[in-house]
Amino acid sequence: MGESPASGTDTVAAIGEFGLIRQATAGRPQPSTTLLGPGDDAAVVAAPDGRVVVSTDSLVEGVHFRLDWSTPTHVGRKAVAVNLADIAAMGAVPMSVVVALACPSDTPASVATELLDGVAAEAERAHVGVVGGDLVRADEIVVSVTALGDLGGRAPVTRSGAQPGDVVAVYGRLGWAAAGLAVLGRGFRSPVSVVNAQRCPEPPYAAGPAAASAGATAMIDVSDGLLADLGHIAEASGVGIDVHTDKLTVAERLIDVSTALGADPMHWVLTGGEDHAFAATFPSSAALPEGWSVIGSVGRPDIGVTVDGGPYNRENGWQHWN
């Protein structure tokens, strides 16, 4: 007889750790790289390349998400997405995730199960397995995910390989999550497409390995903001980067929202984080993969990151300790 689904009055303490684990893992698909999935002391996954790319991140209630803004399903999907984006930004193909959920004992079981459903949904979207994890008591909800990826015989694409003369290109949406945060901060819940970009990013996972195969010299996922993250590449590579705003696309929906809020949509595009698009540098002679757009250039090392040839005199991205 199967585990009974959580009722609206159950708490995580009433269901118990193993009951929640059974509900979260029963019948979930696993990719061929999962040799031994949930249910034992540890999982076993295959790494066809012989090397494993590893990333980990945590989402903390009140810092990275609010349950009056997002559903638990959104939170679970976001927790997986932000980690898998890091794997893809190294040029690797995501394989597996393990998930640790900490929460108060009186958390409704439905919150935990819906969050874990979100984890499973994003894992399925990315064709990866949820191969294990942990559930523990804490004073607030914290979701921690560790992601694993396979390089497929390619060298990892780091932040330190950009060269003067390279072009800078991006793949994915920019500014949407920042616009969604601005909308939510004003107490609104629409337009839904913009708000959902903040609640649950949709990284273009396949774009990372495609960029690696096309000869990307450096790459990063845009989590802190385009200028801030290009700054990480510039510093690691010892180069300067100039962003050309005439090459950046500002979506019509963002223009509509910025008009309503009295905001600057280009500021969202340049500095907004949490979209988890990809930014990369390529040799100027490289043929960029489909969907990648050139938005800047790599130059001499003493200029930092500039916009249209000059400094950007506004805050340029997310600061984790502010």
Secondary structure by P-SEA (a helix, b strand, c coil): ccccccccccccccccaaaaaaaacccccccccccccccccbbbbbccccbbbbbbbccccccccccccccaaaaaaaaaaaaaaaaaaacccccbbbbbbbbcccccaaaaaaaaaaaaaaaaaacccccccccccccbbbbbbbbbbbcccccccccccccccbbbbbccccaaaaaaaaaaaaccccaaaaaaaaaccccccaaaaaaaaacccccccccccaaaaaaaaaaaacbbbbbccccccccaaaaaaaaaacccaaaaaacccccccccccccccccccccccccccccccccccccccccccccccccccc
